[in-house]
Protein backbone atom coordinates (compact mmCIF):
# COMPACT_ATOMS: atom_id res chain seq x y z
CA UNK A 1 0.00 0.00 0.00
CA UNK A 2 1.14 3.50 -0.75
CA UNK A 3 0.18 6.30 1.59
CA UNK A 4 0.54 9.86 0.41
CA UNK A 5 0.84 12.36 3.21
CA UNK A 6 -0.17 15.92 2.63
CA UNK A 7 2.72 18.36 2.80
CA UNK A 8 3.11 20.28 6.04
CA UNK A 9 3.12 24.05 5.69
CA UNK A 10 4.84 26.17 8.33
CA UNK A 11 3.73 29.77 8.76
CA UNK A 12 5.89 32.03 10.90
CA UNK A 13 3.80 34.56 12.84
CA UNK A 14 4.22 36.67 15.95
CA UNK A 15 2.31 35.92 19.13
CA UNK A 16 -0.13 38.75 18.39
CA UNK A 17 -0.73 37.43 14.88
CA UNK A 18 -1.32 33.95 16.29
CA UNK A 19 -3.96 35.33 18.67
CA UNK A 20 -5.64 37.12 15.76
CA UNK A 21 -5.72 33.87 13.76
CA UNK A 22 -7.18 31.96 16.72
CA UNK A 23 -9.84 34.64 17.28
CA UNK A 24 -10.78 34.60 13.58
CA UNK A 25 -11.03 30.81 13.60
CA UNK A 26 -13.16 30.95 16.75
CA UNK A 27 -15.54 33.38 15.03
CA UNK A 28 -15.69 31.07 12.00
CA UNK A 29 -16.41 28.09 14.27
CA UNK A 30 -19.20 30.02 16.03
CA UNK A 31 -20.68 30.95 12.65
CA UNK A 32 -20.61 27.30 11.60
CA UNK A 33 -22.34 26.32 14.85
CA UNK A 34 -25.09 28.92 14.27
CA UNK A 35 -25.58 27.56 10.74
CA UNK A 36 -25.76 23.97 12.08
CA UNK A 37 -22.73 23.02 9.96
CA UNK A 38 -19.73 20.83 10.77
CA UNK A 39 -17.01 22.66 12.70
CA UNK A 40 -14.76 19.80 13.90
CA UNK A 41 -12.00 20.66 11.42
CA UNK A 42 -11.91 24.26 12.68
CA UNK A 43 -11.48 23.11 16.27
CA UNK A 44 -8.56 20.94 15.15
CA UNK A 45 -6.84 23.93 13.56
CA UNK A 46 -7.52 26.10 16.62
CA UNK A 47 -5.92 23.42 18.80
CA UNK A 48 -2.84 23.24 16.59
CA UNK A 49 -2.45 27.03 16.59
CA UNK A 50 -2.94 27.26 20.35
CA UNK A 51 -0.33 24.55 21.08
CA UNK A 52 2.25 25.69 18.53
CA UNK A 53 5.67 26.20 20.05
CA UNK A 54 7.98 29.10 19.23
CA UNK A 55 10.60 28.50 16.55
CA UNK A 56 14.15 28.55 17.81
CA UNK A 57 17.13 29.47 15.66
CA UNK A 58 17.71 31.71 12.70
CA UNK A 59 16.73 29.41 9.84
CA UNK A 60 14.25 31.59 8.03
CA UNK A 61 13.06 31.97 4.48
CA UNK A 62 11.07 34.97 3.44
CA UNK A 63 9.36 35.35 0.10
CA UNK A 64 8.40 38.77 -1.15
PQR file of N, CA, C, O and H, with PARSE charges and radii, in Angstrom:
ATOM      1  N   UNK A   1       0.828  -1.192   0.000 -0.4000 1.5000
ATOM      2  CA  UNK A   1       0.000   0.000   0.000 -0.0000 2.0000
ATOM      3  C   UNK A   1       0.863   1.242   0.000  0.5500 1.7000
ATOM      4  O   UNK A   1       1.923   1.276   0.625 -0.5500 1.4000
ATOM      5  N   UNK A   2       0.413   2.239  -0.689 -0.4000 1.5000
ATOM      6  CA  UNK A   2       1.142   3.503  -0.749 -0.0000 2.0000
ATOM      7  C   UNK A   2       0.305   4.605  -0.096  0.5500 1.7000
ATOM      8  O   UNK A   2      -0.819   4.883  -0.514 -0.5500 1.4000
ATOM      9  H   UNK A   2      -0.449   2.211  -1.197  0.4000 1.0000
ATOM     10  N   UNK A   3       0.865   5.208   0.911 -0.4000 1.5000
ATOM     11  CA  UNK A   3       0.177   6.297   1.586 -0.0000 2.0000
ATOM     12  C   UNK A   3       0.831   7.613   1.200  0.5500 1.7000
ATOM     13  O   UNK A   3       2.049   7.767   1.295 -0.5500 1.4000
ATOM     14  H   UNK A   3       1.779   4.982   1.250  0.4000 1.0000
ATOM     15  N   UNK A   4       0.023   8.545   0.770 -0.4000 1.5000
ATOM     16  CA  UNK A   4       0.537   9.863   0.406 -0.0000 2.0000
ATOM     17  C   UNK A   4       0.132  10.851   1.484  0.5500 1.7000
ATOM     18  O   UNK A   4      -1.051  11.128   1.679 -0.5500 1.4000
ATOM     19  H   UNK A   4      -0.966   8.420   0.692  0.4000 1.0000
ATOM     20  N   UNK A   5       1.124  11.374   2.177 -0.4000 1.5000
ATOM     21  CA  UNK A   5       0.841  12.360   3.211 -0.0000 2.0000
ATOM     22  C   UNK A   5       0.770  13.737   2.569  0.5500 1.7000
ATOM     23  O   UNK A   5       1.492  14.041   1.619 -0.5500 1.4000
ATOM     24  H   UNK A   5       2.085  11.149   2.019  0.4000 1.0000
ATOM     25  N   UNK A   6      -0.106  14.549   3.103 -0.4000 1.5000
ATOM     26  CA  UNK A   6      -0.167  15.924   2.630 -0.0000 2.0000
ATOM     27  C   UNK A   6       1.055  16.666   3.126  0.5500 1.7000
ATOM     28  O   UNK A   6       1.542  16.392   4.223 -0.5500 1.4000
ATOM     29  H   UNK A   6      -0.693  14.303   3.875  0.4000 1.0000
ATOM     30  N   UNK A   7       1.559  17.603   2.336 -0.4000 1.5000
ATOM     31  CA  UNK A   7       2.723  18.358   2.796 -0.0000 2.0000
ATOM     32  C   UNK A   7       2.356  19.238   3.988  0.5500 1.7000
ATOM     33  O   UNK A   7       1.235  19.739   4.085 -0.5500 1.4000
ATOM     34  H   UNK A   7       1.164  17.826   1.445  0.4000 1.0000
ATOM     35  N   UNK A   8       3.303  19.415   4.880 -0.4000 1.5000
ATOM     36  CA  UNK A   8       3.111  20.278   6.042 -0.0000 2.0000
ATOM     37  C   UNK A   8       3.587  21.671   5.670  0.5500 1.7000
ATOM     38  O   UNK A   8       4.674  21.838   5.116 -0.5500 1.4000
ATOM     39  H   UNK A   8       4.213  19.008   4.802  0.4000 1.0000
ATOM     40  N   UNK A   9       2.770  22.668   5.977 -0.4000 1.5000
ATOM     41  CA  UNK A   9       3.115  24.053   5.693 -0.0000 2.0000
ATOM     42  C   UNK A   9       3.364  24.762   7.013  0.5500 1.7000
ATOM     43  O   UNK A   9       2.535  24.700   7.921 -0.5500 1.4000
ATOM     44  H   UNK A   9       1.887  22.532   6.427  0.4000 1.0000
ATOM     45  N   UNK A  10       4.500  25.434   7.123 -0.4000 1.5000
ATOM     46  CA  UNK A  10       4.841  26.167   8.332 -0.0000 2.0000
ATOM     47  C   UNK A  10       4.686  27.647   8.045  0.5500 1.7000
ATOM     48  O   UNK A  10       5.236  28.160   7.071 -0.5500 1.4000
ATOM     49  H   UNK A  10       5.174  25.484   6.386  0.4000 1.0000
ATOM     50  N   UNK A  11       3.939  28.328   8.892 -0.4000 1.5000
ATOM     51  CA  UNK A  11       3.734  29.768   8.756 -0.0000 2.0000
ATOM     52  C   UNK A  11       4.333  30.422   9.989  0.5500 1.7000
ATOM     53  O   UNK A  11       3.970  30.076  11.114 -0.5500 1.4000
ATOM     54  H   UNK A  11       3.492  27.911   9.683  0.4000 1.0000
ATOM     55  N   UNK A  12       5.240  31.356   9.790 -0.4000 1.5000
ATOM     56  CA  UNK A  12       5.893  32.034  10.899 -0.0000 2.0000
ATOM     57  C   UNK A  12       5.125  33.324  11.210  0.5500 1.7000
ATOM     58  O   UNK A  12       5.040  34.225  10.376 -0.5500 1.4000
ATOM     59  H   UNK A  12       5.535  31.636   8.877  0.4000 1.0000
ATOM     60  N   UNK A  13       4.570  33.395  12.419 -0.4000 1.5000
ATOM     61  CA  UNK A  13       3.797  34.561  12.838 -0.0000 2.0000
ATOM     62  C   UNK A  13       4.232  34.976  14.245  0.5500 1.7000
ATOM     63  O   UNK A  13       4.820  34.184  14.982 -0.5500 1.4000
ATOM     64  H   UNK A  13       4.639  32.663  13.097  0.4000 1.0000
ATOM     65  N   UNK A  14       3.940  36.207  14.603 -0.4000 1.5000
ATOM     66  CA  UNK A  14       4.217  36.672  15.951 -0.0000 2.0000
ATOM     67  C   UNK A  14       3.114  36.175  16.875  0.5500 1.7000
ATOM     68  O   UNK A  14       2.100  35.647  16.419 -0.5500 1.4000
ATOM     69  H   UNK A  14       3.462  36.850  14.004  0.4000 1.0000
ATOM     70  N   UNK A  15       3.319  36.348  18.171 -0.4000 1.5000
ATOM     71  CA  UNK A  15       2.311  35.920  19.135 -0.0000 2.0000
ATOM     72  C   UNK A  15       1.000  36.677  18.930  0.5500 1.7000
ATOM     73  O   UNK A  15      -0.078  36.094  19.050 -0.5500 1.4000
ATOM     74  H   UNK A  15       4.142  36.778  18.541  0.4000 1.0000
ATOM     75  N   UNK A  16       1.087  37.953  18.627 -0.4000 1.5000
ATOM     76  CA  UNK A  16      -0.126  38.752  18.391 -0.0000 2.0000
ATOM     77  C   UNK A  16      -0.861  38.246  17.153  0.5500 1.7000
ATOM     78  O   UNK A  16      -2.086  38.125  17.162 -0.5500 1.4000
ATOM     79  H   UNK A  16       1.963  38.426  18.530  0.4000 1.0000
ATOM     80  N   UNK A  17      -0.119  37.954  16.095 -0.4000 1.5000
ATOM     81  CA  UNK A  17      -0.734  37.435  14.878 -0.0000 2.0000
ATOM     82  C   UNK A  17      -1.380  36.071  15.139  0.5500 1.7000
ATOM     83  O   UNK A  17      -2.448  35.779  14.600 -0.5500 1.4000
ATOM     84  H   UNK A  17       0.876  38.053  16.087  0.4000 1.0000
ATOM     85  N   UNK A  18      -0.746  35.248  15.951 -0.4000 1.5000
ATOM     86  CA  UNK A  18      -1.324  33.947  16.286 -0.0000 2.0000
ATOM     87  C   UNK A  18      -2.646  34.119  17.020  0.5500 1.7000
ATOM     88  O   UNK A  18      -3.607  33.399  16.747 -0.5500 1.4000
ATOM     89  H   UNK A  18       0.121  35.485  16.388  0.4000 1.0000
ATOM     90  N   UNK A  19      -2.702  35.077  17.958 -0.4000 1.5000
ATOM     91  CA  UNK A  19      -3.959  35.334  18.673 -0.0000 2.0000
ATOM     92  C   UNK A  19      -5.042  35.822  17.721  0.5500 1.7000
ATOM     93  O   UNK A  19      -6.207  35.451  17.865 -0.5500 1.4000
ATOM     94  H   UNK A  19      -1.922  35.661  18.180  0.4000 1.0000
ATOM     95  N   UNK A  20      -4.672  36.642  16.761 -0.4000 1.5000
ATOM     96  CA  UNK A  20      -5.641  37.124  15.763 -0.0000 2.0000
ATOM     97  C   UNK A  20      -6.180  35.945  14.947  0.5500 1.7000
ATOM     98  O   UNK A  20      -7.383  35.863  14.698 -0.5500 1.4000
ATOM     99  H   UNK A  20      -3.726  36.943  16.644  0.4000 1.0000
ATOM    100  N   UNK A  21      -5.301  35.040  14.535 -0.4000 1.5000
ATOM    101  CA  UNK A  21      -5.718  33.866  13.764 -0.0000 2.0000
ATOM    102  C   UNK A  21      -6.665  33.002  14.585  0.5500 1.7000
ATOM    103  O   UNK A  21      -7.691  32.548  14.078 -0.5500 1.4000
ATOM    104  H   UNK A  21      -4.324  35.106  14.737  0.4000 1.0000
ATOM    105  N   UNK A  22      -6.323  32.772  15.865 -0.4000 1.5000
ATOM    106  CA  UNK A  22      -7.178  31.956  16.725 -0.0000 2.0000
ATOM    107  C   UNK A  22      -8.534  32.617  16.924  0.5500 1.7000
ATOM    108  O   UNK A  22      -9.560  31.936  16.897 -0.5500 1.4000
ATOM    109  H   UNK A  22      -5.490  33.141  16.277  0.4000 1.0000
ATOM    110  N   UNK A  23      -8.558  33.930  17.124 -0.4000 1.5000
ATOM    111  CA  UNK A  23      -9.835  34.644  17.280 -0.0000 2.0000
ATOM    112  C   UNK A  23     -10.673  34.546  16.007  0.5500 1.7000
ATOM    113  O   UNK A  23     -11.885  34.346  16.082 -0.5500 1.4000
ATOM    114  H   UNK A  23      -7.725  34.483  17.147  0.4000 1.0000
ATOM    115  N   UNK A  24     -10.046  34.683  14.849 -0.4000 1.5000
ATOM    116  CA  UNK A  24     -10.776  34.597  13.582 -0.0000 2.0000
ATOM    117  C   UNK A  24     -11.341  33.189  13.382  0.5500 1.7000
ATOM    118  O   UNK A  24     -12.475  33.029  12.931 -0.5500 1.4000
ATOM    119  H   UNK A  24      -9.062  34.845  14.788  0.4000 1.0000
ATOM    120  N   UNK A  25     -10.552  32.179  13.717 -0.4000 1.5000
ATOM    121  CA  UNK A  25     -11.029  30.805  13.597 -0.0000 2.0000
ATOM    122  C   UNK A  25     -12.167  30.530  14.578  0.5500 1.7000
ATOM    123  O   UNK A  25     -13.101  29.796  14.255 -0.5500 1.4000
ATOM    124  H   UNK A  25      -9.631  32.309  14.084  0.4000 1.0000
ATOM    125  N   UNK A  26     -12.092  31.109  15.761 -0.4000 1.5000
ATOM    126  CA  UNK A  26     -13.160  30.948  16.746 -0.0000 2.0000
ATOM    127  C   UNK A  26     -14.453  31.572  16.232  0.5500 1.7000
ATOM    128  O   UNK A  26     -15.528  30.992  16.387 -0.5500 1.4000
ATOM    129  H   UNK A  26     -11.333  31.706  16.023  0.4000 1.0000
ATOM    130  N   UNK A  27     -14.354  32.746  15.623 -0.4000 1.5000
ATOM    131  CA  UNK A  27     -15.536  33.379  15.031 -0.0000 2.0000
ATOM    132  C   UNK A  27     -16.110  32.520  13.903  0.5500 1.7000
ATOM    133  O   UNK A  27     -17.326  32.376  13.784 -0.5500 1.4000
ATOM    134  H   UNK A  27     -13.481  33.217  15.497  0.4000 1.0000
ATOM    135  N   UNK A  28     -15.230  31.951  13.076 -0.4000 1.5000
ATOM    136  CA  UNK A  28     -15.688  31.075  12.002 -0.0000 2.0000
ATOM    137  C   UNK A  28     -16.373  29.839  12.572  0.5500 1.7000
ATOM    138  O   UNK A  28     -17.415  29.422  12.067 -0.5500 1.4000
ATOM    139  H   UNK A  28     -14.242  32.068  13.172  0.4000 1.0000
ATOM    140  N   UNK A  29     -15.800  29.248  13.618 -0.4000 1.5000
ATOM    141  CA  UNK A  29     -16.413  28.088  14.267 -0.0000 2.0000
ATOM    142  C   UNK A  29     -17.792  28.436  14.806  0.5500 1.7000
ATOM    143  O   UNK A  29     -18.743  27.679  14.616 -0.5500 1.4000
ATOM    144  H   UNK A  29     -14.954  29.587  14.028  0.4000 1.0000
ATOM    145  N   UNK A  30     -17.908  29.594  15.487 -0.4000 1.5000
ATOM    146  CA  UNK A  30     -19.197  30.021  16.032 -0.0000 2.0000
ATOM    147  C   UNK A  30     -20.226  30.230  14.924  0.5500 1.7000
ATOM    148  O   UNK A  30     -21.403  29.909  15.090 -0.5500 1.4000
ATOM    149  H   UNK A  30     -17.135  30.210  15.641  0.4000 1.0000
ATOM    150  N   UNK A  31     -19.779  30.766  13.803 -0.4000 1.5000
ATOM    151  CA  UNK A  31     -20.677  30.954  12.653 -0.0000 2.0000
ATOM    152  C   UNK A  31     -21.164  29.598  12.131  0.5500 1.7000
ATOM    153  O   UNK A  31     -22.342  29.432  11.814 -0.5500 1.4000
ATOM    154  H   UNK A  31     -18.824  31.027  13.668  0.4000 1.0000
ATOM    155  N   UNK A  32     -20.238  28.630  12.046 -0.4000 1.5000
ATOM    156  CA  UNK A  32     -20.611  27.296  11.596 -0.0000 2.0000
ATOM    157  C   UNK A  32     -21.617  26.659  12.556  0.5500 1.7000
ATOM    158  O   UNK A  32     -22.556  25.988  12.126 -0.5500 1.4000
ATOM    159  H   UNK A  32     -19.282  28.765  12.303  0.4000 1.0000
ATOM    160  N   UNK A  33     -21.417  26.871  13.850 -0.4000 1.5000
ATOM    161  CA  UNK A  33     -22.342  26.323  14.847 -0.0000 2.0000
ATOM    162  C   UNK A  33     -23.734  26.933  14.654  0.5500 1.7000
ATOM    163  O   UNK A  33     -24.735  26.217  14.677 -0.5500 1.4000
ATOM    164  H   UNK A  33     -20.655  27.416  14.200  0.4000 1.0000
ATOM    165  N   UNK A  34     -23.796  28.251  14.466 -0.4000 1.5000
ATOM    166  CA  UNK A  34     -25.089  28.920  14.266 -0.0000 2.0000
ATOM    167  C   UNK A  34     -25.796  28.433  13.004  0.5500 1.7000
ATOM    168  O   UNK A  34     -27.025  28.406  12.943 -0.5500 1.4000
ATOM    169  H   UNK A  34     -22.983  28.833  14.447  0.4000 1.0000
ATOM    170  N   UNK A  35     -25.014  28.052  12.005 -0.4000 1.5000
ATOM    171  CA  UNK A  35     -25.575  27.562  10.741 -0.0000 2.0000
ATOM    172  C   UNK A  35     -25.833  26.047  10.776  0.5500 1.7000
ATOM    173  O   UNK A  35     -26.228  25.461   9.769 -0.5500 1.4000
ATOM    174  H   UNK A  35     -24.015  28.073  12.054  0.4000 1.0000
ATOM    175  N   UNK A  36     -25.608  25.420  11.935 -0.4000 1.5000
ATOM    176  CA  UNK A  36     -25.759  23.968  12.085 -0.0000 2.0000
ATOM    177  C   UNK A  36     -24.900  23.196  11.084  0.5500 1.7000
ATOM    178  O   UNK A  36     -25.339  22.195  10.518 -0.5500 1.4000
ATOM    179  H   UNK A  36     -25.287  25.896  12.753  0.4000 1.0000
ATOM    180  N   UNK A  37     -23.668  23.671  10.872 -0.4000 1.5000
ATOM    181  CA  UNK A  37     -22.725  23.016   9.965 -0.0000 2.0000
ATOM    182  C   UNK A  37     -21.593  22.391  10.773  0.5500 1.7000
ATOM    183  O   UNK A  37     -21.400  22.708  11.947 -0.5500 1.4000
ATOM    184  H   UNK A  37     -23.311  24.484  11.332  0.4000 1.0000
ATOM    185  N   UNK A  38     -20.857  21.506  10.129 -0.4000 1.5000
ATOM    186  CA  UNK A  38     -19.731  20.833  10.768 -0.0000 2.0000
ATOM    187  C   UNK A  38     -18.627  21.846  11.093  0.5500 1.7000
ATOM    188  O   UNK A  38     -18.298  22.703  10.272 -0.5500 1.4000
ATOM    189  H   UNK A  38     -21.014  21.249   9.175  0.4000 1.0000
ATOM    190  N   UNK A  39     -18.068  21.739  12.284 -0.4000 1.5000
ATOM    191  CA  UNK A  39     -17.005  22.657  12.703 -0.0000 2.0000
ATOM    192  C   UNK A  39     -15.831  21.925  13.345  0.5500 1.7000
ATOM    193  O   UNK A  39     -14.932  22.560  13.896 -0.5500 1.4000
ATOM    194  H   UNK A  39     -18.335  21.044  12.951  0.4000 1.0000
ATOM    195  N   UNK A  40     -15.831  20.592  13.278 -0.4000 1.5000
ATOM    196  CA  UNK A  40     -14.759  19.802  13.895 -0.0000 2.0000
ATOM    197  C   UNK A  40     -13.386  20.171  13.348  0.5500 1.7000
ATOM    198  O   UNK A  40     -12.425  20.286  14.108 -0.5500 1.4000
ATOM    199  H   UNK A  40     -16.561  20.076  12.830  0.4000 1.0000
ATOM    200  N   UNK A  41     -13.289  20.356  12.033 -0.4000 1.5000
ATOM    201  CA  UNK A  41     -12.001  20.659  11.424 -0.0000 2.0000
ATOM    202  C   UNK A  41     -11.469  22.002  11.897  0.5500 1.7000
ATOM    203  O   UNK A  41     -10.255  22.180  11.996 -0.5500 1.4000
ATOM    204  H   UNK A  41     -14.070  20.263  11.415  0.4000 1.0000
ATOM    205  N   UNK A  42     -12.348  22.945  12.190 -0.4000 1.5000
ATOM    206  CA  UNK A  42     -11.912  24.258  12.678 -0.0000 2.0000
ATOM    207  C   UNK A  42     -11.350  24.128  14.085  0.5500 1.7000
ATOM    208  O   UNK A  42     -10.342  24.753  14.414 -0.5500 1.4000
ATOM    209  H   UNK A  42     -13.334  22.800  12.110  0.4000 1.0000
ATOM    210  N   UNK A  43     -11.997  23.318  14.916 -0.4000 1.5000
ATOM    211  CA  UNK A  43     -11.482  23.108  16.271 -0.0000 2.0000
ATOM    212  C   UNK A  43     -10.110  22.446  16.234  0.5500 1.7000
ATOM    213  O   UNK A  43      -9.267  22.741  17.081 -0.5500 1.4000
ATOM    214  H   UNK A  43     -12.816  22.810  14.648  0.4000 1.0000
ATOM    215  N   UNK A  44      -9.872  21.570  15.285 -0.4000 1.5000
ATOM    216  CA  UNK A  44      -8.562  20.936  15.147 -0.0000 2.0000
ATOM    217  C   UNK A  44      -7.493  21.976  14.832  0.5500 1.7000
ATOM    218  O   UNK A  44      -6.404  21.944  15.404 -0.5500 1.4000
ATOM    219  H   UNK A  44     -10.557  21.330  14.597  0.4000 1.0000
ATOM    220  N   UNK A  45      -7.802  22.889  13.931 -0.4000 1.5000
ATOM    221  CA  UNK A  45      -6.841  23.929  13.556 -0.0000 2.0000
ATOM    222  C   UNK A  45      -6.608  24.885  14.726  0.5500 1.7000
ATOM    223  O   UNK A  45      -5.474  25.295  14.973 -0.5500 1.4000
ATOM    224  H   UNK A  45      -8.687  22.915  13.466  0.4000 1.0000
ATOM    225  N   UNK A  46      -7.669  25.240  15.444 -0.4000 1.5000
ATOM    226  CA  UNK A  46      -7.522  26.104  16.616 -0.0000 2.0000
ATOM    227  C   UNK A  46      -6.592  25.435  17.630  0.5500 1.7000
ATOM    228  O   UNK A  46      -5.717  26.093  18.192 -0.5500 1.4000
ATOM    229  H   UNK A  46      -8.590  24.907  15.243  0.4000 1.0000
ATOM    230  N   UNK A  47      -6.771  24.154  17.863 -0.4000 1.5000
ATOM    231  CA  UNK A  47      -5.916  23.424  18.795 -0.0000 2.0000
ATOM    232  C   UNK A  47      -4.462  23.420  18.368  0.5500 1.7000
ATOM    233  O   UNK A  47      -3.570  23.592  19.199 -0.5500 1.4000
ATOM    234  H   UNK A  47      -7.482  23.620  17.406  0.4000 1.0000
ATOM    235  N   UNK A  48      -4.216  23.227  17.090 -0.4000 1.5000
ATOM    236  CA  UNK A  48      -2.843  23.240  16.587 -0.0000 2.0000
ATOM    237  C   UNK A  48      -2.213  24.619  16.750  0.5500 1.7000
ATOM    238  O   UNK A  48      -1.049  24.731  17.132 -0.5500 1.4000
ATOM    239  H   UNK A  48      -4.941  23.087  16.415  0.4000 1.0000
ATOM    240  N   UNK A  49      -2.983  25.670  16.460 -0.4000 1.5000
ATOM    241  CA  UNK A  49      -2.453  27.029  16.586 -0.0000 2.0000
ATOM    242  C   UNK A  49      -2.201  27.386  18.044  0.5500 1.7000
ATOM    243  O   UNK A  49      -1.220  28.059  18.359 -0.5500 1.4000
ATOM    244  H   UNK A  49      -3.929  25.579  16.149  0.4000 1.0000
ATOM    245  N   UNK A  50      -3.081  26.940  18.933 -0.4000 1.5000
ATOM    246  CA  UNK A  50      -2.937  27.259  20.353 -0.0000 2.0000
ATOM    247  C   UNK A  50      -1.742  26.543  20.974  0.5500 1.7000
ATOM    248  O   UNK A  50      -1.112  27.078  21.886 -0.5500 1.4000
ATOM    249  H   UNK A  50      -3.878  26.394  18.678  0.4000 1.0000
ATOM    250  N   UNK A  51      -1.424  25.353  20.500 -0.4000 1.5000
ATOM    251  CA  UNK A  51      -0.334  24.553  21.081 -0.0000 2.0000
ATOM    252  C   UNK A  51       0.988  24.714  20.339  0.5500 1.7000
ATOM    253  O   UNK A  51       1.978  24.081  20.707 -0.5500 1.4000
ATOM    254  H   UNK A  51      -1.936  24.918  19.759  0.4000 1.0000
ATOM    255  N   UNK A  52       1.023  25.535  19.316 -0.4000 1.5000
ATOM    256  CA  UNK A  52       2.248  25.694  18.532 -0.0000 2.0000
ATOM    257  C   UNK A  52       3.353  26.283  19.394  0.5500 1.7000
ATOM    258  O   UNK A  52       3.135  27.224  20.157 -0.5500 1.4000
ATOM    259  H   UNK A  52       0.219  26.049  19.017  0.4000 1.0000
ATOM    260  N   UNK A  53       4.537  25.713  19.256 -0.4000 1.5000
ATOM    261  CA  UNK A  53       5.666  26.200  20.047 -0.0000 2.0000
ATOM    262  C   UNK A  53       6.470  27.208  19.236  0.5500 1.7000
ATOM    263  O   UNK A  53       6.473  27.168  18.006 -0.5500 1.4000
ATOM    264  H   UNK A  53       4.714  24.949  18.636  0.4000 1.0000
ATOM    265  N   UNK A  54       7.146  28.106  19.930 -0.4000 1.5000
ATOM    266  CA  UNK A  54       7.978  29.096  19.227 -0.0000 2.0000
ATOM    267  C   UNK A  54       9.117  28.420  18.466  0.5500 1.7000
ATOM    268  O   UNK A  54       9.624  27.378  18.882 -0.5500 1.4000
ATOM    269  H   UNK A  54       7.143  28.139  20.930  0.4000 1.0000
ATOM    270  N   UNK A  55       9.504  29.018  17.360 -0.4000 1.5000
ATOM    271  CA  UNK A  55      10.598  28.505  16.548 -0.0000 2.0000
ATOM    272  C   UNK A  55      11.899  29.038  17.124  0.5500 1.7000
ATOM    273  O   UNK A  55      12.031  30.230  17.399 -0.5500 1.4000
ATOM    274  H   UNK A  55       9.092  29.864  17.022  0.4000 1.0000
ATOM    275  N   UNK A  56      12.846  28.146  17.299 -0.4000 1.5000
ATOM    276  CA  UNK A  56      14.151  28.554  17.805 -0.0000 2.0000
ATOM    277  C   UNK A  56      15.147  28.532  16.659  0.5500 1.7000
ATOM    278  O   UNK A  56      15.049  27.702  15.755 -0.5500 1.4000
ATOM    279  H   UNK A  56      12.738  27.177  17.076  0.4000 1.0000
ATOM    280  N   UNK A  57      16.093  29.435  16.699 -0.4000 1.5000
ATOM    281  CA  UNK A  57      17.127  29.473  15.659 -0.0000 2.0000
ATOM    282  C   UNK A  57      16.867  30.555  14.642  0.5500 1.7000
ATOM    283  O   UNK A  57      15.870  31.274  14.703 -0.5500 1.4000
ATOM    284  H   UNK A  57      16.173  30.110  17.433  0.4000 1.0000
ATOM    285  N   UNK A  58      17.794  30.652  13.699 -0.4000 1.5000
ATOM    286  CA  UNK A  58      17.709  31.710  12.704 -0.0000 2.0000
ATOM    287  C   UNK A  58      17.451  31.170  11.304  0.5500 1.7000
ATOM    288  O   UNK A  58      17.659  31.897  10.332 -0.5500 1.4000
ATOM    289  H   UNK A  58      18.604  30.068  13.649  0.4000 1.0000
ATOM    290  N   UNK A  59      17.016  29.946  11.162 -0.4000 1.5000
ATOM    291  CA  UNK A  59      16.725  29.410   9.843 -0.0000 2.0000
ATOM    292  C   UNK A  59      15.410  29.970   9.351  0.5500 1.7000
ATOM    293  O   UNK A  59      14.345  29.476   9.721 -0.5500 1.4000
ATOM    294  H   UNK A  59      16.847  29.355  11.951  0.4000 1.0000
ATOM    295  N   UNK A  60      15.469  30.970   8.540 -0.4000 1.5000
ATOM    296  CA  UNK A  60      14.248  31.589   8.026 -0.0000 2.0000
ATOM    297  C   UNK A  60      14.332  31.737   6.515  0.5500 1.7000
ATOM    298  O   UNK A  60      15.416  31.845   5.940 -0.5500 1.4000
ATOM    299  H   UNK A  60      16.334  31.372   8.239  0.4000 1.0000
ATOM    300  N   UNK A  61      13.198  31.739   5.905 -0.4000 1.5000
ATOM    301  CA  UNK A  61      13.063  31.971   4.483 -0.0000 2.0000
ATOM    302  C   UNK A  61      11.908  32.916   4.301  0.5500 1.7000
ATOM    303  O   UNK A  61      10.804  32.652   4.779 -0.5500 1.4000
ATOM    304  H   UNK A  61      12.318  31.651   6.371  0.4000 1.0000
ATOM    305  N   UNK A  62      12.139  33.991   3.630 -0.4000 1.5000
ATOM    306  CA  UNK A  62      11.066  34.967   3.439 -0.0000 2.0000
ATOM    307  C   UNK A  62      10.888  35.211   1.957  0.5500 1.7000
ATOM    308  O   UNK A  62      11.852  35.489   1.245 -0.5500 1.4000
ATOM    309  H   UNK A  62      13.035  34.205   3.242  0.4000 1.0000
ATOM    310  N   UNK A  63       9.661  35.107   1.497 -0.4000 1.5000
ATOM    311  CA  UNK A  63       9.363  35.352   0.103 -0.0000 2.0000
ATOM    312  C   UNK A  63       8.639  36.672  -0.014  0.5500 1.7000
ATOM    313  O   UNK A  63       7.722  36.956   0.756 -0.5500 1.4000
ATOM    314  H   UNK A  63       8.877  34.881   2.075  0.4000 1.0000
ATOM    315  N   UNK A  64       9.038  37.458  -0.950 -0.4000 1.5000
ATOM    316  CA  UNK A  64       8.402  38.769  -1.153 -0.0000 2.0000
ATOM    317  C   UNK A  64       7.852  38.874  -2.537  0.5500 1.7000
ATOM    318  O   UNK A  64       7.280  39.902  -2.898 -0.5500 1.4000
ATOM    319  H   UNK A  64       9.783  37.227  -1.575  0.4000 1.0000
TER
END
